[in-house]
Amino acid sequence: MTKSRYVDTAAIIQVLGNVYNNVSLLDNENYKFYEEDFPEDLHRILFGTIYNLHDLGAKEITLNAIEDYLTQRPSSYGIYKTNKGAEYLTALKNSVQPVTFDYYYQRMKKFTLLRMYNEKCGMDLSNFYDVDNITNVKKKQVQEDWLDNSSLEEIADAIDKNIVDIRLKYVDDANESATNAGEGVLELIARLKETPEVGYPLFGHLVNTVTRGARLKKFYLRSAATGVGKTRAMIADSCSIACDEIYDSSIQRWVKNGTKEPTIFISTEQEKDEIQTMMLAFLSDVDEEHIITGKYLAGEYDRVRYAANLLQHSPLYIQQLPDFSLQDIENTIKRGIRDYECRYIFFDYIHTSMKILSEVTSKTGVKGLREDNILFMISIRLKDLCNQYGVFIMTATQLNADYRVAQQYDQNLLRGAKSIADKIDCGMIMLETSAEDMKALDKVIKLHGFEKPQIKISVYKNRRGRYKDILLWCKGNRETCKIDPMFATTYNYELVPIEDLKIGVTE
């Protein structure tokens, strides 16, 4: 028998008895069972036997079937006989109540979770649930209420938060003492002279001039109205960092990009195959429509096949997160860092979800929180993760309806929460060009021989950046996810001289 302290035998008996009486519960996708759910030898043997008999095709489990199965397994049968298994099963069959199955299933899973934290991680959980408490009745009741009224996710979140709080107190803030302003300043100058503060290249050389690339510990926000291409632009950026070749149709050859950094693209809306076709379109410079329909022009199929091989051998990962909480966001990013060493994270995109509304309401006790409150909380969490783990994060938001008549393209157009801009290091808004834009740009375009732009990007915030409050005018091809800035102006359409900064490009 197990010596684990976190075991609710009554809950396990109810679950085991109900499964014994109604083996179809094993087919219900709402219930998932693991060996760890049954820490006591007899329970584990009985459940394993029932499970295997059902897997072999049994629609009903009988005592004879169980004993016939176990007689072929002497070790398990010995434990069964020692514990008077036949009598135990008979009592089990007659003692369970189907109506209470859900309650006891959840309770069993909660104790499994507590037991894993306790045994696998060596954590003292008495502050959450003290199994040894037999005298403090009030404390016992409070903890029982917490266990019964908390979901598995909420229990895990509470324990994980405790771990994070300890880290913040004893690790991350361990060196908060003040230092002399001149300490290390010569080393800083030498480091910046040798290696300027730039990150890996995003797509579009002028974008890199403005932002100095995807810099670690920085949080970028690029917002757009629906259908303009914020997801596609983010896909272009993620591929630019993770894939070391991109096809250039202007010279009809594959060009080395100079980077191959572990990157994760977190999607909150698109399916995996939708993301993959956009990635293939960007890398191969083949219209996504041709890929989706399978109707290729000459040479395109070979390029797409080459792009597919690039993706297969690039450290670029896709994670779908259709309904998410703050903890889900954090856990997904942490797993990307831990499992794949990703330092470049693209989160598409900031918005509310039923899960996050439920989580925040549960934790704060405040109902009816506004969208701006929720979005601001997400942005805080993302910026904190940038700093804590030394990673780059880019995300996006929708725009509010004011963008259609706006004269200034800044944080006031962000849907839900202009306060998001308080946490970002670089803020951009992407819009389609208007007839008024083209009229105002006519002289600039003719004088300098620029192509007519389809997209404008407003850079309204650029912390420690030389360029801000400018418009980047771009040629764009939605089908290939390429939005490439050509020139820059003020909001009054006056040309801004801007150099073409090429980062990490090798031939």
Secondary structure, DSSP 8 states (H G I E B T S, - for coil): ----S---HHHHHHHHHHHHH-GGGGG-TT----GGG--SHHHHHHHHHHHHHHHTT-SS--HHHHHHHHHTSHHHHHHHHHTTHHHHHHHHHHH--GGGHHHHHHHHHHHHHHHHHHHHS----TTT--TT--S-HHHHHHHHHHHHHS-HHHHHHHHHHHHHHHHIIIIITTT-S---TTTTHHHHHHHHHHS-S--B--SSHHHHHHH-SB-TT-EEEEEE-TTS-HHHHHHHHHHHHH-SEEEETTTTEEEE-S----EEEEESSS-HHHHHHHHHHHHHT--HHHHHHT---TTHHHHHHHHHHHHHTS-EEEEE-SS--HHHHHHHHHHHHHHH---EEEEE-----HHHHHHHHHHH---S--HHHHHHHHHHHHHHHHHHHT-EEEE---B-GGGGT-SS-SGGGBSS-GGGGGT-SEEEEEEE--HHHHHHHHHHHHHHT----SEEEEEEEETT-S--SEEEEEEEEGGGTEEEEEEEE-TT--EE-------S---
